[in-house]
Amino acid sequence: MIFHKFSSAVISVKNLGFRALPACPDESGLVRVGSSMMTDYFKIVYAYRFENGSTIKFDLLLDNKTLALVPEKRQDLPEWTLLGYCQCAICPLDAAAHPRCPVAANFSGIVEKFKDFTSHDRVNVAVIVDERTYSKSTTVQMGVSPLLGIIMTTSGCPILEQLKPMVRFHLPFASIEETIFRMVSMHLVAQYLRKQAGKTVEWSLDGLTRIYAQVGEVNRDFAERMAGASKNDVNVNALVNLDAFAKMVPLAADKMLKRITPYFSALLK
């Protein structure tokens, strides 16, 4: 999951408030990210620069075909990553086949990186993918939330991976309107693919609402796991923020879709 090499495409980070990151190969202040179209992997880089000048960088490597996260190899996983430790009530995994919670195992290294910061510390965040760079000045808890969202949906959790298609079109720091549009689009594309495969389809948003209800249950239980693992409130609050945002999607979806209906006037004739 965490790597320190870059290749091909170039993206400037000079105007993001970052000094050249340790992995930068040249003096131009450019971060090089390999093109996922030419490799078996898709990379998302999260880089954090704090007010004290320190930086933290995570290179998330995802399988281009499945979007499964390539995990960092660790031999010293903490006890709270065991599947039976505050296991989610609706988790279908069996401890004999899956001794570790896949989300906890992949997130454990990140938890340690933020142990010296508080939720409301300020940070500049740069999110780098092949096509573009996103940046935002925010709090640590808000900066960690989208990173946690990627890990939770790509680690192999059978419940959360229902949201995995969103990761390939990752939009960090998205507004509620952007999130609703992307989630509804994902749901409808899934129904189209099901129809193409001869399976039953559900064009209403009821299926999406059910998915979010399950995601809410996992978020609640995983927060308990994190509370027992974190020495500060950054990681738990990052999950709380992520969950609060997720809860808003099904509640606000119908109203938002009605509001943007005029945008589709040319397609509704």
N, C-alpha and C positions, 0 to 999 in steps of 0.2 A: 504493500500500500504506500509506503513512504520511500521515495527514491530521490536521488540528487543529481540526475543528469537530464540535459535537455538536448534536443536535436532540431532539425530543419527550421520550421517557420519562426519568424521573429516578431516580437511584440514589445513596444516600448513601455517601461514603467517609470521613467524619469519624472513624469508629471503626476505620479500617484503619491508622492511623499516618501518613496522608498529610496534608499541607497541601493546600489547594485547588489543583488542577492549573492550569497556565496557561490551559488551554482552558475552564475553568469560567466560565460566563456570569454567575453570581449569587453572592451572599455567603453562601449557605446551606451551602456545601461540597458541592453536588450536581453530579454529572457527568450530563450529559444524553446519552442514546443513542437514536438513531432506531429506530422499530419496523420490523423487517425485513418484517413482514406488509404494510406500507404502501409499501415501496420495492422497487427492483430489486436491492438489496444487503443483505447480512447483515454486521454489523460485530462484530468482537471486539477489545476494547481491552486491551492489556497495559501496566500502569503499575508502574514499579519505583521504590522509595524506599530510598536507601542510608543507611548509618549516618552519613555525613558531611553528610546533608541534601540531597544532589543527587537529582534525579529524571530518569527516562527514560520516555517514553511512546510506544507504537506503536499505531496504529489500523490494523487489518487489515480491508480491505474485500473481501468475497467476493460473487461473482455469486450471486444468490438461486436461480437455476435450475440452474447447473452447479457451484457452489461453487468456481469458478476464482478465484484470487487476482488482484485488480486490482493490477498492479505499479506501483511508484513509477517515475516517468520519470527516468532517469539517463543522462547522456551519457558519463560517465567511469568505466565499469565496469572493475574491475581485471583484470589478465591471468588470474588464477586462475579467473575465471568463464567463460573460453573452454571450449567443449565438449571440445576435445581435451586440455585440461589435466587430467591424472589422470582421464581419462574412465572411468566405471564399466565393468567388463568386460562386463556384460550390458545395457548401455545400447543401445537400438535406434535412437536418434536419429542423424541424419546431420548432420555439421558444415555442409554446404552449405545445408541447410534450417534448421538450428538452430545458428547460430554460437556461441551461449552456452548453457551448462548452465542450464536454467530455474530450478532450485533455487538454484544459486550466485548467479545474477543477482539473485534476490529477497532472498537472505540477506546479500548483500555489505554493504548499508547497515547492517544490524544488527551485523555483525561489528565494524564501526568504532566503534559506540556503546559497546561493552564493552571496548575496548582498554586502558582504564586500571584495570580491575578484575581480581582474581584469582578462581579458581574457588570458594574457600572464604570470600570476603567475604560478610557477611550482608546480606540485602536483604528488604524487605517488598514482596510482589507482590500486586497487585490485578488480577483478570481480570474484565472487565465485558462482559456480553452483554445483550440486550434484557430477558431474563427475570429475571436475578439477577446478583449479584456474588460472586466467590470471592476469598478472600485467604489468604495464607500467609506466615509468616516463615521464610526458608530461606536456602540458599547461592545465590550467583549462578548456579552451574552448574545447580542443580536448578530455579531459576527460569527459566532460558533454555530448558531442555529442551522443555517443552510448546509454547513459542513456535516453536521450531525444528520441532517435529512438525507444526504447522499449515502452515508454509511448505513443508516437504518434500512434503506430500501434496496441496497445492493449486496448485502452480506449473506443473504440466504434465508431470511425470516420468511416463512410461507405466508404470513399475513401482510407484512409491509411490502413484499415484493410486488403486490398488486399495483403499487404506485411506481414501480421501477421504470416504465417507459419514459416518465418525465425526466429522468436523469440525463438521457441523451440530449435533451433540449433544455438543459439546466438554466434557470434564470434566477440567480441569487438576488436577494433583497427585493423580490417581486411584491407588487401591491396586491391587495385582495382581488381587485378586478382582473389583473393579469393571471393570478393563480386560478381563479374560477374559469376563465376562458381556456386556459391550458388543460385544466382537469376535465372540463366538459368535453373538450376536443379529444383528449385521450380516451375517455369513456366511449365516445361515438366511433372513433377509429377502431376500438376493440370490438364494438358491435358489428361494424362492417367486416372485420376480419373473421369474426365468428360466422357471419352469414356466408362469407366466401368459403368457409370450411364446412358448411352444412349444419352448423350448430344453432341452437336457439338463440334469439337475440332479444334485447330489452332496450328499446329506444328511449324510454323515459329515464329520468335521473334517479329512479329508485335504487338501481344497482349501485350507483355511485354513493348514494347515501348509506347503503349497507356497508360498503367498503370503509367509509369514513367512521362508521360506528365501531367497526372492528379495530381500525387504526387507533381510535380514541382509547379503547380498552388496553391495547398494547402500550401506548404512551403512558397511561396511568400506572401500569404495573412496572414498566421499565424505569419510570421516575423513582419508584421505591428502590429498585436495584441500584440506581445511580446515587441515591441519597446515602446509601450505606457505603458507597465506594469513594465519593468525592470528599476532599478535605475542605473545599470551599463551595460556593453556590453557583459558580459559573456554568458547569455542565448541566446541573439540574434545571437552572433557570433557562438555559438554552433550549432544553427539551420542553419546558413549560411554555415558552414563547412559540415553539414549533407547534405544540398541541393546540394552543389557543387559536393560532392562525388556521389550523386544520379544521377546528370545530366551526369556524366562521364560514367555511366554503359551502357546505350543504345548506346552511341557514340563509345565506345571502344569494345563492345561485339563481333562484327563480326571479328574484327582484332585479338582479343585475342583468339577466338575459332579456327581461322585458324592456329594461332601459336601453339596451343596445340594439333592440330589434330594428329601429329605423336605419341603422347602419347597413342592414341587409336588404334594403328596399329594392335594389336592382335584381336581387336574387329571389325575391318573394312575389314578383309579378306573375 
